[in-house]
Amino acid sequence: MLKIFTGENRVQANAEISKILGSDYEVIDGVNLVPSDLPSIFMGGTLFANTRNILIRDLSENKPVFEKLPDYIDTPHNIIILELKLDKRSTTYKAIKDKITIQEFAMPKDPNMRLVFDIYKIAKTDGKKAVQALSNLKSLEDPIMFFGLIASQAIKDYSLRQGTKEKMVLKELAKVDLQMKSTQIDPWLLIESFLLRLSTITKK
């Protein structure tokens, strides 16, 4: 069995992975593989079991290896490949799309998304006003998801202008992201601090 799960909703995807593979399965980072690794992964057994349960992450990012995937669709093992995105224009995708299950796990549409982008826009000129607007959303939104939407808007701004201000905003966002992952500070406090700083960056 070979399946590909793709999409940003990793919570739902991981739940489905657990249903299929159980709690005891091998995890392999696809970006670290070379083509010669594939026979042992897809066709090789172990001393303890002929059928293996395997999760491979981000294989499509490793183009030379991903191109070999059509050769292994008849694997005897239970293998799920987890991808954030798949290029549906690629030769590999076209070769496998009708032969294996490819399931997409999309994030549910957020009715507050427009307001999130409005808060980012407001913060460029008035950080305090943006923080006030945020107070109405904090009980409805997950801070990590909210931060991701803010980051996506900043990346969009940079793709359009690629100026000094846009670069500085991305650097500030990177600092906040690191703090969220490495400290116990309330994520909302970190986001509010960023919104307050944003107007000083964009006015420079």
C-alpha positions in Angstrom: 0.0 0.0 0.0 1.3 3.4 -1.0 -0.5 6.6 -0.3 0.4 10.3 -0.5 -1.1 12.8 2.0 -0.7 16.5 1.2 -2.0 19.8 2.5 -1.5 22.2 5.4 -3.9 20.5 7.9 -1.2 18.4 9.5 -3.4 17.6 12.5 -6.0 15.9 10.4 -3.4 14.2 8.3 -1.5 12.9 11.3 -4.8 11.5 12.7 -5.4 9.6 9.5 -1.8 8.4 9.5 -2.3 6.9 13.0 -5.4 5.2 11.9 -3.6 3.5 9.0 -0.1 2.9 10.4 -0.9 2.6 14.1 1.4 4.0 16.7 4.5 2.1 15.8 6.0 3.0 12.4 9.2 4.1 10.9 9.7 7.8 10.1 12.0 8.8 7.2 13.0 12.3 6.1 12.7 12.2 2.3 15.1 15.2 1.8 18.0 13.1 3.1 17.5 10.1 0.8 19.4 9.2 -2.3 18.0 7.0 -5.1 19.9 4.0 -4.0 18.0 4.0 -0.7 14.7 3.3 -2.3 14.9 -0.4 -2.9 15.6 -1.2 0.7 12.8 1.2 1.9 10.1 0.2 -0.6 10.9 -3.4 -1.2 13.2 -4.6 1.6 11.9 -6.5 4.7 13.3 -6.7 8.2 14.4 -9.5 10.5 11.2 -9.2 12.5 8.5 -8.5 9.8 8.0 -8.9 6.1 5.5 -5.9 6.1 6.7 -2.6 7.4 4.8 0.6 8.3 6.6 3.6 7.1 6.0 7.4 7.0 8.2 9.4 4.6 8.2 13.2 5.0 8.7 15.8 2.2 9.9 13.3 -0.5 8.9 15.6 -3.3 11.5 18.2 -2.2 14.1 15.7 -3.2 13.5 15.7 -6.9 16.0 13.0 -8.0 14.5 10.6 -5.5 10.8 11.6 -6.1 11.2 11.0 -9.8 11.9 7.3 -9.0 8.6 6.9 -7.1 6.6 5.4 -10.0 9.0 2.4 -9.9 7.9 1.5 -6.4 4.1 1.9 -6.4 3.7 -1.9 -5.9 5.5 -1.9 -2.6 4.5 -4.7 -0.3 4.8 -2.4 2.7 2.3 0.1 4.2 3.9 3.5 3.2 2.5 7.0 3.5 4.3 10.0 2.0 3.5 13.2 3.8 3.8 16.4 1.7 2.9 20.0 2.4 2.4 20.6 -1.4 2.6 18.6 -4.5 3.3 20.0 -8.0 0.5 18.6 -10.1 2.3 19.7 -13.2 5.2 17.4 -12.6 5.9 14.3 -14.6 6.0 12.2 -11.4 2.6 13.3 -10.2 1.0 12.6 -13.6 2.6 9.1 -13.6 1.2 8.1 -10.2 -2.0 10.1 -9.8 -4.3 7.4 -11.2 -2.4 4.5 -9.6 -2.2 5.4 -5.9 -4.3 7.3 -3.4 -3.5 10.9 -3.1 -5.5 12.6 -0.3 -5.5 16.3 0.4 -5.9 17.7 3.9 -6.8 21.4 3.5 -7.2 23.9 6.3 -10.8 24.9 7.0 -11.6 28.3 5.8 -11.4 30.9 8.5 -14.2 33.4 8.5 -12.0 35.9 10.3 -9.2 35.7 7.7 -10.1 39.1 6.2 -10.0 40.7 9.6 -6.5 39.2 10.2 -5.2 40.8 7.1 -6.9 44.1 8.1 -5.1 44.0 11.4 -1.8 43.6 9.7 -2.6 46.5 7.4 -3.6 48.7 10.3 -0.4 47.8 12.2 1.7 49.3 9.4 0.5 52.8 10.4 -0.9 52.4 13.9 0.3 49.5 16.1 -1.9 50.4 19.1 -5.0 50.4 17.0 -4.0 47.0 15.6 -3.6 45.6 19.0 -7.0 46.9 20.0 -8.5 45.2 17.0 -6.7 42.0 17.9 -8.3 41.9 21.3 -11.6 41.0 19.6 -10.1 38.0 17.8 -7.8 36.4 20.5 -10.6 34.3 22.0 -11.5 33.0 18.5 -8.1 32.4 16.9 -5.2 30.1 17.5 -2.1 32.4 18.0 0.2 30.1 15.9 -2.3 30.1 13.0 -2.8 33.8 13.3 0.9 34.4 13.2 1.2 32.2 10.1 -1.4 34.3 8.3 0.5 37.5 9.3 3.7 36.0 7.9 2.0 35.0 4.7 0.9 38.6 4.2 4.4 39.9 4.9 5.9 37.4 2.4 3.3 38.5 -0.2 4.4 42.2 0.4 8.0 41.2 -0.1 7.3 39.3 -3.3 5.7 42.5 -4.7 8.3 45.1 -3.6 11.4 43.4 -2.3 12.4 46.6 -0.6 14.4 47.3 2.6 11.3 47.8 4.7 9.8 44.5 3.5 13.1 42.7 4.4 13.1 44.2 7.8 9.6 43.0 8.5 10.5 39.5 7.5 13.5 39.6 9.8 11.3 40.7 12.7 8.9 37.9 12.0 11.7 35.4 12.0 12.7 36.7 15.5 9.1 36.3 16.7 8.9 32.8 15.2 12.1 31.8 17.0 10.8 33.2 20.3 7.6 31.2 19.9 9.5 28.0 19.5 12.2 28.6 22.1 10.5 30.5 25.0 7.5 30.1 27.3 6.3 33.6 26.6 2.6 33.9 25.7 2.4 33.8 21.9 -0.2 36.6 21.9 2.2 38.9 23.8 4.8 38.3 21.2 2.4 39.0 18.4 1.2 42.2 20.0 4.8 43.3 20.5 5.4 42.7 16.8 2.3 44.7 15.8 3.4 47.6 17.9 6.9 47.6 16.3 5.6 47.2 12.8 4.6 50.8 12.2 8.1 52.0 13.2 9.7 49.7 10.7 7.4 50.6 7.8 7.8 54.3 8.4 11.6 54.2 8.2 
